[in-house]
Amino acid sequence: MSAANLLESRQRELWRRLEGVNDPELDEPVTDMGFIERAEIAADGRVEVGFRLPTYWCSPNFAFLMLDDVRTALDALSWSPEYGLTLHDHMFAEEVNKGILEGKSFAEIFGSLAEKTDLEDLREKFRLKAFKRRQEAIILDLRSSGMADSEIAGMTLSVFDTLGFGSEDVLKRRLRYRHALFLRWPALHPRDPVILSYDGGRVTTETLPVHLADLRSVRINMEFNGALCRGLKHTRYKEVEIVDGEPTLVDFILNRVPAPAVRADTP
């Protein structure tokens, strides 16, 4: 493999690993949220990743969880590179970046910043929300395909794994829900149901509508937070949204459109 092809292959792998890191509160990839400022691979294989959050005051707990997951993703790269991970534009960026350079774990770095927070409890809270959001998407996909509520409620893992219909997005949502299932129940058996409450209770045909209402409320809350998060990031960094090749009216109102460049021969 040529050096150029090797670099391209590694770049794809790097972004694939980073795409697996989610904002814990929103259950959306940090790459989709624009939190990865840069991800570059040097000629010697070393990786440099820059990370930024929507506001200067974003919770250090969220920063900890995401940065720890980014580090795990970088540790999983096939060529085991040395890497640098830098937090930008955050109230604790100096402490975090200094700790990283000193080789401290994120638990050590954030120990004093989040001393009153049990981060594993926080992770579990976000796992619950992610599970509910992913499950709602699956149930709605199955209903859209024409499947009856009785079939959905009684679906086993073996049946779920043999579903062959759906767009690329549907298949992606299915994989994400399957991952959440096994994160919650690692020993799930092919004959076990796949539509369960987070505490393991069965969801029946009769209880499915009420169950869906709960899932919907979680999803709406997460979508609202996601929209707010994106809006804060766009406003803070003056990022221009392009629609059909042109900035939107909102970009002009918020003064996010840069002035046109002046040519050297312009009088």
N, C-alpha and C positions, 0 to 999 in steps of 0.2 A: 504494500500500500504506500502510495506517495505521501510525502509530508503534508501536502495540501489536503489530500483525502483523509488522512489521519486526523488532522486538525478539525475538518468539517464533521467527521464522525464523533469526535469528542465534544464538539460544540453542541451537536444534537443531543448527545447523552446528558450533557450538563443541563440543558434547558428541560429535558424530560424529567430529570431528577428534581429540578426546582419547581416544575409544574405540579409535582406531588406534594408540595408544601402548601397547606391551606391557612388562610386567616382563621384562627380558631373561633372567633365570634360569628363570622359570616359563612364559614364553610365554603369559601371560594379560593381558588389558587392565588397565591401571592403574585404570580406572574400576570394573571388576568387583572388583578387589582392595581398593577403598576408599581408594586413595592420593590421590585428588583430594579435598581437604578442602572446597574451594569453587571454583566457576567462575561468575563473575558478570559481567554486562555493564552498564555504566553508560549513562545516557541519551545521552551523547556518543559511545558506541560503544567506549569503553575497556574492556579486559578485565582482570579480576583473578583469578588462579588461585593457590590455596593447595595445597601438596603436602606430604604427610607419609608417612613410612615406618613399618614395624611397630615398630622399636626405635630407641633413641637411638644405638646403635652400628652401625647398618646400614652396610655397606661404602660408602665414598665412591665407589668405582668404579661400583657399581650406581646410586647417586644421580646420578652424572655422566651415565651412559647414558640414564636415564629423563628427567632434566631437559632434556638436550640434545634428546631426541625430543619432549618437550612444547613446547620452544621452536620446533622445526621445525613442529609442528602449528599453533602460534599464528601463525607466519609465513605459513602457507598459508591463513589465513582470508580470505574473499573481500573483506571491507571493509578489510583491511590496518590494523587498529587499533593504537594504542599499547596496550601491555599490561604488567602487573606480574606477576612470578612469584616466589613466596615459598616457601622451604623451612622447614617448622616442625619443632620438637622433634627436632633431629638434632645430633650433636656438632659438625658443621661448618656448622650453619645460619648462624651469624654471618658466617663467612668467605664463604660462598656468597652470602648476601643482600647483603652489602657489595659483592662483586664484580659482582653483577647491577646494582646501583644505579650503579656506576661505569662500566657499559657494557662490562665485560670479557667475553670469550668464555668458555665453560665450559672449554675447553682451558687457558686462562690461569688460571682460578679453581682448577682441580683439578691444575694442573701440579705444585704442591708437595705436594699431598695424595696423589697417586698417581704419584709420579715413577718408581717402580720397575715400573710396570705399563704394558704396551703396550695401550692401550685398543682399538685396532683388532683386535689378536689376541683380546682378550676378546670383542669383538662377534662375531668369526668363530666362536668357541667356542659362543656362544649361538645363532647362526644354525644351526649344526650340530644342536644339541639340538632347536630349534624345528622344523627340517626333519624330523627323525626322528619327533617326536611327531605332527606333522600327517600324515605319511605313514602311520603306523600307523593313525590314525583313518580315513583314506581306505580303506586295505586292508580293515579290519574292516567298514566300511560296505558296500563292494562284495561282500564275502563274505556279509554279512547279506542282501543283495539277491538272493542265489542265484547270483552269478557264480562261475564256476570259477576255480581258481588259474591255470590256463593262460591264461584270458582276461585276468585281472588283470595277470599278468607281461608279457603281450604288448600291453597297451593303449597306444595312441598318444595324443598330445595331441589330435588331431582327434576321436578317439572319446571321450576324456575330456570334451571341451567340449560334446559332444552328448548327454551323459547327462541324461535328463530326469526321473528319478525321485528321490524323497527328500523328507524333511521340510525345514522351514526350517532346522533345525540342521544337517542333512546338507549342504544347499546352502551354508551358511555355512562349514562345514569344507572343502568343495570349493574355495571361493574362497580360503580361507586357504592351502591347500596349493598352489594354482596360483600364488599370490603368492610363496610360498617357492621354487617351481620356477624362476620367472623371476628371482628375486633371485639364485639360484645360477647359472642358465644363461640370461642375457638373450636369447640368439639361438636359443632352443629352437624347433625346426621342428615343424609339425603332424604330420609323420610320425615324429617322435622318440618313444621310449617315455617314459611318465610315472613308472613305478616303477623308480627307479634308486637305487643307493647314492650317498652324498654325494660320493664320488670319481668318479662317473660310470659305475661298473660296472653291467652288466646284472644284474637279478634274474630268475632263471629259475624255472620251476615247481618244480624240484628244490630250489633254494636258498631259496625263499620262506619255508618254516617256520623255518629258522635265522635268516634276515634278520628275520623278525617277532619272534623271541625277543630279538634285540638291541634292536629298537625298543621292545619291551615293557619292558625293563629301564630304558631312558631315561625312558619315561613314568612308571613307578612312582616313580623317583627324583624327578622333577619334581612329581608329585602329592604326595609326602610333604613336599617342601619347601614346596609351596603350602599344604598343611594346617597345617604348622608356622607359616608366615608369617601366615596368617589368625588362628591361635590366639594368637600373640604380639600381634597388633594388637588383637584383641578384648579380651584381658586388660589390655593397657596402657591402652586408652582406655575401658574399662568399657562397651563397647557391648553392648546387650541384643539377643539374638536372639529374635524373636517367631515363635511357631509357633501357627497358628490363633488369632491375636490375643492370645496369652499368652506371657510369658517362659518359657523352658525351665528344667528343674531345675538344669542347669549354671549358668545365670545366677544363681539364688538361692545356689548353693553358693559361687560366686566373688564374691558380693556385688555383682553388676552391676545389681541392680534398685533404682531409686531409691525412697526412702520416699514413700508417698502424700502428696499435698499436703494441708495442713490448711486447711479452710475458715475464713474469717474469723468465721463465726457459730458455730464449734465451741466448746463450753464447755471 
